Amino acid sequence: MRLLACYLILAVALSGGARLKELVTIEGARENQLLGYGLVVGLAGTGDRRQTVFSAQSLTNLLERMGVSVPPSAIRVNNVAAVMVTANLPPYAQPGMRLDVTVAAVGDATNLQGGLLLLTSLRGADGQVYAVAQGPVVTGGFVAGGMGTQQTVNHPTTGRVPNGAIVERPAPTPAPSGKLRLQLRYADFTTAARIAEAINKKFGGDAPVARAENSAVVAVQAPAPYAGRLAEFLAEMENLTVEADRPAKVVINERTGTIVMGKEVRISPVAIMHGSLTVEIQTAFAVSQPAPLSGGTTQVVPQVGVGVKEDKARNVVLKQGATVEELVRALNAIGSTPRDIIAILQNLRAAGALEAELEVI
């Protein structure tokens, strides 16, 4: 069996740094998840079957609110599917804003293509209704075929309703005050100190306005000239450029043969010897045919051949302070495959020559 793999080695160079808005978020200004239960109608016979009891009960309750009284046992509609509806409410969302919603079947419906989501209330974790959703469902897959042959592409039981929800209640986000707390997306003491230094350099003047509390939080006091103009202060602050610091790490995905290494990875002086041993076993079946009138029977005779091939060892020597580029060039020079490189990196880490964290996913 042949193993097909490819590898990707990235050396990330932080030239001009990143904007503050990519590195931090304001404490309390976050998204809120919404959840609702609804019905999708208009399906071409691909809705819930008789086994899904709650879809018939939901349809009965809906019809009863519209003045039509029908017992659930008398309903047998295959064009209706019970679905769960989810959405994310962004911070500072105001009534009237539109949201995208995701619809997923919870019964035994086979396809939501062409369906229409009926008016559904979306509630937050506190039980309050923050949005209502309704509209045509767009699926990213389909089911085609017939006469026992069927082809399914992607997941036709999940779809989206673009701009299908309308916000009815403001998001539960606290209004920004003069004292702000910036939360780092990736906790790091060096990055937190650099963020505080950049803010003080821009707005501090004689007295500092920012202080790194720990590796994940930077406390900021709005300066006096921006009193009552916090939105302008946040707009200027989030566009500050800060060079983020990242730990040296090598990430390996052995299933796909992908290797990602940052520019901070360093290699200690080390010599690498690499070779391969291949053992190939082949079995061929020959037919032994007896002579005519001999009374013998035809027999299948297996013929087994064993071949062993061992390549000569190829060596690589890395000097002090070797970089990722030098390592990649050296490994390519000796013809290493992605699986060989993964094994070499693991051996380097075990030998203490790889000055980085090794993570296998």
MINUTI-127723 format. One record per residue (C-alpha): z, x, y; residue in one letter. Coordinates in pm, whole numbers. Each point is the difference from the previous one (the first is absolute). Example, Ala and Ser with C-alpha at 12.3 -4.5 7.8 and 13.67 -1.06 7.14 Angstrom:
2
ATOM       c3       c1       c2   code
ATOM      780     1230     -450      a
ATOM      -66      137      344      s
END
This chain:
361
ATOM       c3       c1       c2   code
ATOM        0        0        0      m
ATOM      -95      135      339      r
ATOM      238      -22      292      l
ATOM     -162      -71      334      l
ATOM      219       69      300      a
ATOM      -24      108      358      c
ATOM      250      145      243      y
ATOM       50      -14      372      l
ATOM      203      256      193      i
ATOM       70      -79      362      l
ATOM      140      244      251      a
ATOM      127     -212      285      v
ATOM        3      171      335      a
ATOM      202     -161      278      l
ATOM     -186      117      304      s
ATOM      100     -229      283      g
ATOM      286     -192     -160      g
ATOM       34     -376      -30      a
ATOM       83     -271      248      r
ATOM      355     -129       -2      l
ATOM     -117     -350     -100      k
ATOM     -125      143     -332      e
ATOM      332      172      -71      l
ATOM      269     -253       98      v
ATOM       74     -369       27      t
ATOM      246     -177      228      i
ATOM      311     -117     -183      e
ATOM      -17     -378      -43      g
ATOM     -372      -25       83      a
ATOM     -132      -57     -351      r
ATOM     -208     -243     -198      e
ATOM      155     -295     -182      n
ATOM     -134     -136     -326      q
ATOM      -81     -370      -28      l
ATOM      -35     -208     -317      l
ATOM     -120     -351      -72      g
ATOM     -112     -230     -281      y
ATOM     -315     -205       33      g
ATOM     -305     -155     -162      l
ATOM     -362      112      -10      v
ATOM     -248     -284      -46      v
ATOM     -376      -23      -35      g
ATOM      -31      222     -307      l
ATOM     -294      -57     -234      a
ATOM      206      -84     -309      g
ATOM      179      336        2      t
ATOM      339     -127      115      g
ATOM      324      -52     -190      d
ATOM      -12     -167     -339      r
ATOM      231     -260     -148      r
ATOM      252      267     -104      q
ATOM       87       76      364      t
ATOM      235     -288       81      v
ATOM      109       99      350      f
ATOM     -353      -12      148      s
ATOM      -30     -368      -97      a
ATOM      347      -69      143      q
ATOM      -92      176      325      s
ATOM     -320     -202       29      l
ATOM      196     -320      -65      t
ATOM      250       84      276      n
ATOM     -283       78      242      l
ATOM     -178     -327      -73      l
ATOM      325     -194       33      e
ATOM       53      138      351      r
ATOM     -346     -133       82      m
ATOM       79     -346     -131      g
ATOM     -155       33     -346      v
ATOM      247      -57     -285      s
ATOM     -117      146     -333      v
ATOM      225      107     -291      p
ATOM      -38      366     -103      p
ATOM      -83      -99     -359      s
ATOM     -306     -190      121      a
ATOM     -151      297      184      i
ATOM     -245      229     -175      r
ATOM     -187      201      262      v
ATOM     -155      338      -82      n
ATOM     -105       71      357      n
ATOM      354       74      126      v
ATOM      201      320      -42      a
ATOM      359       76       94      a
ATOM       24      326      195      v
ATOM      251      225      170      m
ATOM      -88       97      356      v
ATOM      123      321      163      t
ATOM      -41      155      345      a
ATOM      155      266      222      n
ATOM      139     -105      338      l
ATOM      -45      291      244      p
ATOM      273       89      250      p
ATOM       -3     -188      332      y
ATOM     -237     -263     -145      a
ATOM      -24     -306      224      q
ATOM      -86     -363      -79      p
ATOM     -374      -49      -19      g
ATOM      -84      340     -147      m
ATOM     -218        8     -312      r
ATOM       95      176     -325      l
ATOM     -187       84     -319      d
ATOM      152     -149     -314      v
ATOM      -33       85     -369      t
ATOM      -27     -273     -262      v
ATOM       77       52     -371      a
ATOM       -7     -253     -284      a
ATOM      329      -64     -179      v
ATOM     -133     -236     -270      g
ATOM     -283       35     -249      d
ATOM     -284      -33      251      a
ATOM     -287      234      -85      t
ATOM     -178       27      333      n
ATOM       85      -78      365      l
ATOM     -354       55      126      q
ATOM     -113     -268      244      g
ATOM      347     -154       30      g
ATOM      174     -131      311      l
ATOM      366       72       67      l
ATOM      182     -307      125      l
ATOM      262       12      276      l
ATOM      277      231     -124      t
ATOM      325       97      169      s
ATOM       85      371       -2      l
ATOM      370       82       11      r
ATOM      191      318       64      g
ATOM      303      140     -178      a
ATOM      225     -221      215      d
ATOM     -173     -317     -122      g
ATOM     -157      -80      338      q
ATOM     -368      -96       30      v
ATOM     -180      263      209      y
ATOM     -363      -89      -70      a
ATOM     -224     -257     -165      v
ATOM     -316       89     -194      a
ATOM     -317     -191      -84      q
ATOM     -363       86      -55      g
ATOM     -271      105     -247      p
ATOM       92      264     -258      v
ATOM     -215      312      -24      v
ATOM       19      176     -337      t
ATOM     -102      357      -69      g
ATOM     -120      -75     -354      g
ATOM     -188     -253     -206      f
ATOM      -45     -128     -355      v
ATOM     -349      -48     -142      a
ATOM     -139      -83     -341      g
ATOM      -14     -270     -261      g
ATOM      -57      -77     -369      m
ATOM      281      234     -104      g
ATOM     -108      287      228      t
ATOM      196       53      320      q
ATOM       26      274      258      q
ATOM      296       28      241      t
ATOM      -11      226      307      v
ATOM      325       93      179      n
ATOM      268     -273       19      h
ATOM     -140     -346       79      p
ATOM      349     -155      -17      t
ATOM      105      177      321      t
ATOM     -161      -47      341      g
ATOM       54       18      373      r
ATOM      -26     -242      290      v
ATOM     -102      208      306      p
ATOM      183     -121      312      n
ATOM      120     -290     -214      g
ATOM      357      -21      132      a
ATOM      125      -96      345      i
ATOM      336      130      121      v
ATOM      232     -288       91      e
ATOM      322      190       75      r
ATOM       49      336      179      p
ATOM       69      294     -228      a
ATOM      371       87      -37      p
ATOM      -42      331      182      t
ATOM      264      115      249      p
ATOM     -126       68      349      a
ATOM       -7      372       90      p
ATOM      292      115      212      s
ATOM       81      313      194      g
ATOM      144      164     -312      k
ATOM     -261       55     -268      l
ATOM       18      144     -349      r
ATOM     -316      153     -140      l
ATOM      -28        4     -379      q
ATOM     -213      273     -155      l
ATOM     -248     -115     -263      r
ATOM       76      319     -196      y
ATOM      350      135       54      a
ATOM        3      366      104      d
ATOM      248      191      219      f
ATOM     -266      226      150      t
ATOM     -225     -290       96      t
ATOM      294     -196      147      a
ATOM      100      299      214      a
ATOM     -358       45      122      r
ATOM      -25     -369       93      i
ATOM      321       17      205      a
ATOM     -122      320      167      e
ATOM     -336     -157       92      a
ATOM      165     -312      147      i
ATOM      248      205      203      n
ATOM     -278      223      129      k
ATOM     -197     -305      121      k
ATOM      277     -229      128      f
ATOM      323      202       -2      g
ATOM        0      176      333      g
ATOM      352      137       61      d
ATOM      170     -208     -274      a
ATOM     -135      -44     -354      p
ATOM      -91     -356     -101      v
ATOM      -67       55     -372      a
ATOM      220      133     -278      r
ATOM      -70       45     -370      a
ATOM      286     -174     -183      e
ATOM     -117      104     -346      n
ATOM     -320       66     -192      s
ATOM     -113     -363       25      a
ATOM      118     -128      342      v
ATOM      -53      114      360      v
ATOM      207     -181      266      a
ATOM     -172      -48      337      v
ATOM      146     -124      329      q
ATOM     -263     -137      237      a
ATOM        2      200      328      p
ATOM       97     -168      324      a
ATOM     -354      -12      150      p
ATOM     -106     -222     -293      y
ATOM      282     -253       34      a
ATOM     -158     -342      -45      g
ATOM     -327      162     -115      r
ATOM       78       72     -364      l
ATOM     -350      -93     -118      a
ATOM     -153      266      225      e
ATOM      259      254     -114      f
ATOM      -78      -71     -367      l
ATOM     -375       19       67      a
ATOM       33      348      153      e
ATOM      249      121     -258      m
ATOM     -200     -103     -307      e
ATOM     -300      199      120      n
ATOM      190      329        9      l
ATOM     -138      260     -240      t
ATOM      240      157     -249      v
ATOM      -79      240     -282      e
ATOM      167     -145     -309      a
ATOM      149      230     -259      d
ATOM      -55      -63     -369      r
ATOM      156      166     -304      p
ATOM     -224      218     -213      a
ATOM     -107     -216     -293      k
ATOM     -260        0     -274      v
ATOM      -89     -342     -142      v
ATOM     -167      -18     -342      i
ATOM     -158     -302     -168      n
ATOM      -74      111     -355      e
ATOM     -171     -328      -89      r
ATOM     -278       51      254      t
ATOM       15      378       32      g
ATOM       81      -18      372      t
ATOM      199      275      174      i
ATOM      107      -22      364      v
ATOM      170      292      176      m
ATOM      101       36      364      g
ATOM      -54      299      220      k
ATOM      369       97      -15      e
ATOM      -22       95     -369      v
ATOM       51      374      -55      r
ATOM      -35      210     -314      i
ATOM      226      295      -77      s
ATOM     -149      320     -146      p
ATOM     -107      -91     -353      v
ATOM     -259       84     -264      a
ATOM     -168     -283     -191      i
ATOM     -172       51     -336      m
ATOM     -205     -292     -125      h
ATOM     -201      -49     -317      g
ATOM      -93     -280     -234      s
ATOM       13      -59     -372      l
ATOM     -238     -255     -151      t
ATOM       25     -126     -358      v
ATOM     -289     -220     -113      e
ATOM        0     -185     -332      i
ATOM     -320     -170     -115      q
ATOM      -42     -214     -309      t
ATOM     -344      -74     -142      a
ATOM      -56     -237     -291      f
ATOM     -264      100     -257      a
ATOM     -128     -225     -278      v
ATOM       -6      139     -357      s
ATOM     -272     -180     -193      q
ATOM        8       37     -386      p
ATOM     -313       71     -200      a
ATOM     -191     -295     -146      p
ATOM      140     -137     -329      l
ATOM      295      237       20      s
ATOM      255     -280       11      g
ATOM      167      143      313      g
ATOM       86     -186      319      t
ATOM      -84       73      358      t
ATOM      285      175      181      q
ATOM       72       72      366      v
ATOM      115      358       44      v
ATOM      175       86      332      p
ATOM      -77      345      137      q
ATOM      263      123      247      v
ATOM      -69      284      241      g
ATOM      262      163      220      v
ATOM      -92      208      303      g
ATOM      240      191      222      v
ATOM      -94      138      341      k
ATOM      233      187      231      e
ATOM     -105      113      347      d
ATOM      113      328      144      k
ATOM      292      -25      239      a
ATOM      -90        5      369      r
ATOM      258      114      250      n
ATOM       71      -73      366      v
ATOM      236      199      223      v
ATOM      144     -166      312      l
ATOM      166      210      267      k
ATOM      297      -80      222      q
ATOM      -56     -305      223      g
ATOM     -305     -127     -186      a
ATOM     -131     -328      139      t
ATOM     -139     -310     -163      v
ATOM     -354      107       84      e
ATOM       47      331     -182      e
ATOM      149     -175     -302      l
ATOM     -288     -246      -20      v
ATOM     -259      273       36      r
ATOM      166      209     -272      a
ATOM       29     -289     -246      l
ATOM     -361     -100       54      n
ATOM     -107      360      -53      a
ATOM      139        2     -356      i
ATOM     -158     -337      -77      g
ATOM      316     -208      -26      s
ATOM      -32     -371      -67      t
ATOM      225     -260      169      p
ATOM      222      -19     -311      r
ATOM       23      381       -3      d
ATOM      100        2      367      i
ATOM      272     -259      -65      i
ATOM      141      215     -280      a
ATOM      -19      313      218      i
ATOM      186     -173      286      l
ATOM      272     -118     -235      q
ATOM       36      353     -136      n
ATOM       13      142      353      l
ATOM      278     -242       87      r
ATOM      192       89     -317      a
ATOM      -36      369       85      a
ATOM      130      -56      354      g
ATOM     -325      122      157      a
ATOM     -102     -337      150      l
ATOM      196      -50      323      e
ATOM      -44     -375        9      a
ATOM      123     -318     -160      e
ATOM     -207     -106     -301      l
ATOM      -38     -376      -46      e
ATOM     -184     -157     -292      v
ATOM     -112     -363       41      i
END
